[in-house]
């Protein structure tokens, strides 16, 4: 039996088409695909009076050899405004899940049947009830047969105490794992499969992230309610092992991709610092501040990061100054800034192709935190990267197109799904899928 499984795995990867696309900062449990992406799926926040006013998933052509390059191919509204934010593929890449930070609705899209025109096939409105009070589904991270979701808040007080939540690929609740008492805040979650380690970061609760930013920044007590920790977990046991003090809301986490590299990066939004989480010789980890991001006194507010597949370059976006910074992190404890480039008046997400030749940027952070007036640009911008310069490729003005505020991106490919769309296995039996809440 074991020999058959190994043979099947080898055939699967050897026969996979070579012209596929992927973002290197995805779950290690996704099929690794490389090459030229055909589409960029963009999650957008609806704006009252703009188009239909609803949050939506927008598909943009990204392959220069296709006639839809640089154009909007399709869009699917989810009905209403939910503060959609992040999302991710299931481990078979058949579906793309995305969540609303305001009302905790989760939207599931079929991207396999027609990658150019994703279809909304399921809406989960019971996330808070299922999870025992978790609010604000943020990161959607593929595990074998499951979706791991990090929460931002809770229903009791809209504060920062939160949890990790697991669902089956079929949308059945599995379990809730509350953050440890010493580090109750949550944000991102990332797994190093070869180390059996998981790292989580921290942000703030719904009472803060749904407020207008100027009002929030003027509230000294509210500004104290941001996370200042990162946690290293035993991934298989889902048990916290170490908690680190990381001041200033450490947000996105990116593990190094080379199997011999035992470290991860993050950036702290409020203190504008680059951090590394490094494995020590005894198997434990340490968290170290390794570089400033811009001038911390000017509050650039670093948000998203992306690490190249060779672990050489780290791309860091900062919202307030609209700038992308590229660090050479080949010496991970001593990053070197090699490029600063202004992308727009505000800047949030960055995604790069697996081959590292293309990068995509979007503008929106949160509906109540985005800039106003002339500085309220809402865009998707594509750039080519040659290892030294970012050269503009195409751009779409989402306000002019009446598509809303663009946030996170995922890539799609036509070739990947050819011959792969088959019936999904049935959900596990009840005894295999325990409905439990742990900790808290």
C-alpha positions as CSV (number, residue, x, y, z in Angstrom):
1,X,0.0,0.0,0.0
2,X,2.8,2.4,1.0
3,X,4.7,1.8,-2.3
4,X,1.5,2.6,-4.3
5,X,1.1,5.9,-2.5
6,X,4.7,6.9,-3.1
7,X,4.3,6.0,-6.8
8,X,1.1,7.9,-7.1
9,X,2.7,11.0,-5.5
10,X,5.7,10.8,-7.9
11,X,3.4,10.5,-10.9
12,X,1.3,13.4,-9.7
13,X,4.2,15.8,-9.4
14,X,6.1,14.6,-12.5
15,X,3.1,14.8,-14.8
16,X,2.0,18.3,-13.5
17,X,1.9,20.9,-16.3
18,X,5.0,23.1,-16.3
19,X,3.2,26.4,-17.0
20,X,1.5,27.1,-13.7
21,X,1.4,29.9,-11.1
22,X,1.8,30.2,-7.4
23,X,2.6,32.8,-4.7
24,X,5.6,31.4,-2.7
25,X,4.1,32.6,0.7
26,X,1.3,29.9,0.6
27,X,0.8,26.8,2.8
28,X,3.3,24.0,2.3
29,X,0.2,21.6,2.0
30,X,-0.9,23.2,-1.3
31,X,0.3,21.6,-4.6
32,X,3.4,23.6,-5.5
33,X,2.9,25.1,-9.0
34,X,5.3,27.4,-10.8
35,X,5.6,29.7,-13.9
36,X,3.2,32.2,-15.5
37,X,-0.1,32.9,-13.7
38,X,-3.2,33.5,-15.9
39,X,-5.2,35.4,-13.3
40,X,-5.0,37.4,-10.2
41,X,-8.0,37.0,-7.9
42,X,-8.5,40.2,-5.9
43,X,-10.7,40.5,-2.8
44,X,-12.3,43.9,-2.7
45,X,-14.3,45.8,-0.1
46,X,-17.6,47.3,-1.3
47,X,-18.1,51.0,-1.1
48,X,-21.6,52.5,-0.8
49,X,-22.6,54.1,-4.1
50,X,-19.8,52.5,-6.0
51,X,-21.1,49.9,-8.5
52,X,-23.4,47.5,-6.6
53,X,-21.7,48.5,-3.3
54,X,-20.9,44.9,-2.3
55,X,-17.7,43.1,-1.4
56,X,-16.6,41.0,-4.3
57,X,-14.0,38.7,-5.8
58,X,-12.5,40.2,-8.9
59,X,-10.6,38.3,-11.6
60,X,-7.9,40.1,-13.5
61,X,-5.9,38.7,-16.5
62,X,-2.2,38.4,-15.7
63,X,-0.8,36.4,-18.6
64,X,0.7,38.6,-21.4
65,X,0.0,35.8,-24.0
66,X,-3.8,36.0,-23.3
67,X,-6.1,38.7,-24.8
68,X,-7.4,39.5,-21.3
69,X,-4.0,40.6,-20.0
70,X,-4.3,43.6,-17.6
71,X,-8.1,43.6,-17.9
72,X,-10.9,42.7,-15.5
73,X,-12.2,39.3,-16.6
74,X,-15.0,38.8,-14.2
75,X,-16.3,39.8,-10.7
76,X,-18.6,38.0,-8.2
77,X,-20.4,40.0,-5.5
78,X,-21.1,38.4,-2.2
79,X,-24.0,40.6,-1.3
80,X,-23.5,43.5,1.2
81,X,-20.4,44.8,2.9
82,X,-18.6,42.5,5.3
83,X,-15.1,44.0,5.5
84,X,-13.7,41.1,3.4
85,X,-10.0,40.9,4.0
86,X,-8.0,37.7,3.5
87,X,-8.5,34.3,2.0
88,X,-6.8,31.2,0.8
89,X,-7.1,28.0,-1.2
90,X,-8.2,24.6,0.1
91,X,-5.4,22.0,-0.1
92,X,-6.7,20.7,-3.4
93,X,-7.0,24.2,-4.8
94,X,-10.6,23.6,-5.9
95,X,-12.0,26.3,-3.7
96,X,-11.0,29.8,-2.5
97,X,-12.3,30.8,1.0
98,X,-12.4,34.5,2.1
99,X,-13.7,36.0,5.2
100,X,-15.4,39.2,6.5
101,X,-13.8,40.9,9.5
102,X,-16.9,42.7,10.5
103,X,-19.7,40.1,10.7
104,X,-17.4,37.0,10.4
105,X,-19.2,35.7,7.2
106,X,-17.1,33.3,5.2
107,X,-17.5,33.0,1.4
108,X,-16.4,29.9,-0.6
109,X,-15.7,30.1,-4.3
110,X,-15.3,27.3,-6.8
111,X,-12.2,28.3,-8.9
112,X,-11.6,24.9,-10.4
113,X,-14.6,24.5,-12.8
114,X,-13.9,27.8,-14.6
115,X,-10.7,29.6,-13.3
116,X,-11.6,32.7,-15.3
117,X,-15.0,33.0,-13.7
118,X,-15.0,31.8,-10.0
119,X,-18.5,31.0,-8.6
120,X,-19.7,31.6,-5.1
121,X,-20.9,28.1,-4.0
122,X,-21.2,28.5,-0.2
123,X,-21.6,31.1,2.5
124,X,-20.8,30.2,6.1
125,X,-22.6,32.5,8.5
126,X,-22.1,30.4,11.7
127,X,-18.4,31.0,12.3
128,X,-18.8,32.8,15.6
129,X,-21.4,30.3,16.9
130,X,-19.4,27.3,15.6
131,X,-16.2,28.4,17.2
132,X,-17.5,29.3,20.6
133,X,-17.3,33.1,20.2
134,X,-14.4,33.8,17.7
135,X,-14.9,36.9,15.6
136,X,-13.0,38.2,12.5
137,X,-11.7,35.3,10.4
138,X,-8.4,36.5,9.1
139,X,-5.8,34.1,7.7
140,X,-7.1,31.1,5.7
141,X,-4.4,28.5,5.7
142,X,-4.7,25.1,3.9
143,X,-4.0,21.9,5.9
144,X,-4.6,18.4,4.7
145,X,-8.3,18.2,4.2
146,X,-8.9,21.2,6.4
147,X,-8.9,25.0,6.5
148,X,-7.1,26.6,9.4
149,X,-8.4,30.1,10.2
150,X,-6.9,32.6,12.6
151,X,-9.4,35.0,14.3
152,X,-8.8,38.6,15.3
153,X,-11.4,39.1,18.0
154,X,-14.2,37.6,20.2
155,X,-18.0,38.1,20.6
156,X,-17.8,38.8,24.3
157,X,-16.2,42.2,24.2
158,X,-14.9,42.8,20.6
159,X,-11.4,42.8,22.1
160,X,-8.2,41.1,21.1
161,X,-8.6,37.7,22.9
162,X,-9.1,35.2,20.1
163,X,-8.4,31.7,18.7
164,X,-7.5,29.5,15.8
165,X,-10.4,27.7,14.2
166,X,-10.4,24.6,11.9
167,X,-13.0,23.5,9.4
168,X,-13.1,20.6,7.0
169,X,-12.8,21.4,3.3
170,X,-16.5,20.7,3.1
171,X,-17.2,23.5,5.5
172,X,-17.8,21.5,8.7
173,X,-16.5,22.9,12.0
174,X,-13.8,20.8,13.5
175,X,-12.3,22.6,16.5
176,X,-11.3,25.8,18.2
177,X,-7.9,26.4,19.8
178,X,-7.8,29.5,21.9
179,X,-4.6,31.6,22.1
180,X,-2.6,31.2,25.3
181,X,-3.4,33.4,28.2
182,X,0.0,35.1,28.0
183,X,-0.5,35.9,24.3
184,X,-4.3,36.2,23.7
185,X,-4.1,38.3,20.5
186,X,-4.0,36.8,17.0
187,X,-3.4,37.7,13.4
188,X,-1.4,35.5,11.0
189,X,-0.6,31.8,11.2
190,X,2.1,29.9,9.3
191,X,3.4,26.4,9.4
192,X,6.9,24.9,8.8
193,X,6.0,21.3,8.0
194,X,9.5,20.0,8.1
195,X,10.1,21.5,11.6
196,X,6.6,20.6,12.9
197,X,6.4,24.3,14.1
198,X,3.7,26.9,13.7
199,X,4.0,30.6,14.4
200,X,1.2,33.1,15.1
201,X,1.3,36.8,15.4
202,X,-1.0,39.5,16.9
203,X,-3.0,42.5,16.0
204,X,-6.1,44.0,17.7
205,X,-9.8,43.3,18.3
206,X,-12.9,44.4,16.3
207,X,-13.6,47.3,18.6
208,X,-10.3,48.8,17.3
209,X,-10.1,47.7,13.6
210,X,-13.6,48.8,12.8
211,X,-13.0,52.3,14.1
212,X,-11.9,55.3,11.9
213,X,-8.1,55.4,12.1
214,X,-7.8,59.1,13.1
215,X,-10.3,58.5,15.9
216,X,-8.5,55.4,17.0
217,X,-5.1,57.0,17.0
218,X,-6.4,59.8,19.2
219,X,-7.7,57.3,21.8
220,X,-4.7,56.6,24.1
221,X,-6.5,53.7,25.9
222,X,-7.5,52.0,22.7
223,X,-4.0,52.3,21.3
224,X,-2.8,50.2,24.3
225,X,-5.0,47.3,23.0
226,X,-2.7,46.0,20.3
227,X,-0.9,42.7,20.3
228,X,2.8,42.6,21.3
229,X,3.5,38.9,21.0
230,X,4.4,36.0,18.7
231,X,3.9,32.4,19.6
232,X,5.8,29.3,18.5
233,X,3.6,26.1,18.5
234,X,4.0,22.4,18.2
235,X,2.0,22.2,15.0
236,X,0.8,18.6,15.2
237,X,-0.2,18.9,18.8
238,X,-1.5,22.5,18.4
239,X,0.2,23.4,21.6
240,X,2.1,26.6,22.4
241,X,5.8,26.1,23.2
242,X,7.2,29.7,23.4
243,X,5.9,33.2,23.6
244,X,8.0,36.2,22.5
245,X,7.6,39.9,23.2
246,X,7.4,41.7,19.8
247,X,6.3,45.3,20.4
248,X,4.0,47.1,18.0
249,X,1.6,44.5,16.5
250,X,3.7,42.0,14.5
251,X,1.5,41.1,11.4
252,X,2.4,38.9,8.5
253,X,4.7,35.9,8.9
254,X,6.8,34.3,6.2
255,X,8.8,31.1,6.8
256,X,12.0,30.7,4.8
257,X,11.4,28.1,2.0
258,X,14.8,26.3,1.7
259,X,14.6,23.1,3.8
260,X,17.9,24.0,5.6
261,X,16.7,27.5,6.6
262,X,15.1,27.4,10.0
263,X,13.7,30.9,10.4
264,X,10.8,33.2,9.7
265,X,10.2,36.9,9.2
266,X,7.6,39.4,10.4
267,X,7.2,43.1,10.6
268,X,5.7,45.2,13.4
269,X,3.2,47.8,12.2
270,X,3.3,50.3,15.0
271,X,7.0,50.3,15.6
272,X,8.1,49.8,12.0
273,X,10.6,47.1,12.6
274,X,11.6,43.9,10.8
275,X,11.8,40.8,13.0
276,X,13.2,37.4,12.6
277,X,12.2,34.2,14.5
278,X,15.3,32.0,14.4
279,X,15.8,28.4,15.5
280,X,18.6,27.8,17.9
281,X,20.9,24.8,18.2
282,X,18.9,23.3,21.0
283,X,15.7,23.4,18.9
284,X,14.1,26.3,20.6
285,X,13.5,29.7,18.9
286,X,14.4,33.3,19.5
287,X,12.8,36.5,18.2
288,X,15.1,39.3,17.2
289,X,14.6,42.8,15.9
290,X,16.8,42.9,12.7
291,X,16.2,46.1,10.8
292,X,14.1,49.4,10.8
293,X,11.5,49.8,8.0
294,X,11.8,53.4,6.8
295,X,11.9,56.0,9.5
296,X,10.0,54.6,12.5
297,X,9.5,58.2,13.8
298,X,7.4,59.0,10.7
299,X,5.1,56.0,11.2
300,X,5.3,54.3,7.8
301,X,3.0,51.5,9.1
302,X,4.5,48.4,7.5
303,X,1.8,45.9,6.6
304,X,2.3,43.0,4.1
305,X,5.6,41.1,3.3
306,X,6.6,38.5,0.7
307,X,9.7,36.4,0.6
308,X,11.2,35.1,-2.6
309,X,11.5,31.4,-3.2
310,X,15.3,31.4,-2.9
311,X,15.0,33.2,0.5
312,X,17.1,36.1,-1.0
313,X,14.7,39.0,-1.2
314,X,12.0,40.2,1.3
315,X,9.4,42.7,-0.1
316,X,7.9,44.9,2.6
317,X,5.0,47.3,2.0
318,X,4.2,50.2,4.2
319,X,0.8,51.8,4.1
320,X,1.2,55.4,5.2
321,X,4.0,56.3,2.8
322,X,2.8,54.1,-0.1
323,X,6.3,52.6,-0.4
324,X,7.6,49.1,-1.2
325,X,11.0,48.3,0.2
326,X,13.2,45.3,-0.9
327,X,15.6,43.8,1.6
328,X,18.4,41.4,0.7
329,X,17.9,38.8,3.5
330,X,20.5,36.3,2.2
331,X,22.1,37.0,5.6
332,X,18.8,36.8,7.5
333,X,20.1,38.3,10.8
334,X,21.5,41.3,8.9
335,X,19.1,42.5,6.2
336,X,20.3,45.1,3.7
337,X,17.9,47.5,2.1
338,X,18.4,47.4,-1.7
339,X,15.4,49.3,-3.1
340,X,12.8,51.8,-2.0
341,X,10.1,52.6,-4.5
342,X,6.8,54.6,-4.0
343,X,3.9,52.6,-5.5
344,X,1.0,54.9,-4.6
345,X,-0.4,57.3,-2.0
346,X,-1.2,54.3,0.1
347,X,-0.1,50.7,-0.2
348,X,-1.0,47.4,1.5
349,X,-0.7,43.9,0.0
350,X,2.1,42.4,-2.1
351,X,2.1,39.1,-4.0
352,X,4.9,37.7,-6.1
353,X,5.0,34.9,-8.7
354,X,6.8,31.7,-7.8
355,X,9.6,32.5,-10.3
356,X,10.0,35.9,-8.7
357,X,9.7,37.8,-11.9
358,X,6.4,39.6,-11.2
359,X,4.9,41.4,-8.3
360,X,1.4,42.7,-7.7
361,X,0.4,45.4,-5.3
362,X,-3.0,46.6,-3.9
363,X,-3.9,49.7,-2.0
364,X,-6.6,49.0,0.6
365,X,-6.0,48.2,4.3
366,X,-9.3,48.5,6.0
367,X,-12.4,50.4,5.0
368,X,-12.1,52.7,8.0
369,X,-8.3,53.0,7.8
370,X,-7.9,53.9,4.1
371,X,-6.9,57.4,3.3
372,X,-9.5,59.9,2.1
373,X,-9.8,62.5,-0.6
374,X,-7.1,62.7,-3.3
375,X,-4.9,60.2,-1.4
376,X,-7.6,57.5,-1.5
377,X,-6.2,55.6,-4.4
378,X,-7.6,52.2,-5.0
379,X,-5.6,50.1,-7.4
380,X,-4.0,46.9,-8.5
381,X,-0.6,47.5,-10.0
382,X,1.7,44.8,-11.6
383,X,5.4,45.1,-11.9
384,X,8.2,43.1,-13.4
385,X,11.2,42.4,-11.1
386,X,14.7,41.6,-12.5
387,X,16.5,41.4,-9.2
388,X,17.3,45.1,-9.1
389,X,14.3,47.2,-10.3
390,X,10.5,47.2,-10.3
391,X,9.3,48.1,-13.7
392,X,5.5,48.9,-14.2
393,X,3.6,46.3,-16.3
394,X,-0.1,47.3,-15.9
395,X,-2.4,49.0,-13.5
396,X,-6.2,49.0,-12.9
397,X,-8.0,51.9,-11.1
398,X,-10.6,50.1,-9.0
399,X,-12.4,53.3,-8.2
400,X,-12.8,54.2,-11.9
401,X,-14.0,50.6,-12.6
402,X,-16.5,50.8,-9.7
403,X,-15.0,47.7,-8.2
404,X,-14.4,48.9,-4.6
405,X,-11.2,48.7,-2.5
406,X,-8.8,46.0,-3.5
407,X,-7.1,44.0,-0.8
408,X,-5.6,40.5,-0.9
409,X,-4.6,38.6,-4.0
410,X,-4.3,35.0,-5.1
411,X,-3.2,33.5,-8.4
412,X,-5.1,31.3,-10.9
413,X,-4.2,29.1,-13.8
414,X,-6.2,27.4,-16.5
415,X,-3.8,24.5,-17.1
416,X,-3.7,23.5,-13.5
417,X,-7.3,22.3,-13.4
418,X,-7.4,20.5,-16.7
419,X,-8.2,16.9,-16.0
420,X,-8.3,17.5,-12.2
421,X,-11.9,18.5,-11.6
422,X,-13.4,15.4,-10.1
423,X,-15.7,14.6,-7.2
424,X,-14.3,15.6,-3.8
425,X,-14.2,12.9,-1.1
426,X,-17.0,12.9,1.4
427,X,-16.5,14.5,4.8
428,X,-14.9,12.5,7.5
429,X,-17.2,10.6,9.8
430,X,-18.3,12.3,13.0
431,X,-15.9,10.3,15.1
432,X,-13.0,11.5,12.9
433,X,-14.0,15.2,13.1
434,X,-14.4,16.1,16.8
435,X,-16.4,19.3,17.5
436,X,-14.4,20.6,20.4
437,X,-13.1,23.9,21.8
438,X,-9.7,23.8,23.4
439,X,-8.3,26.2,25.9
440,X,-9.9,29.6,26.4
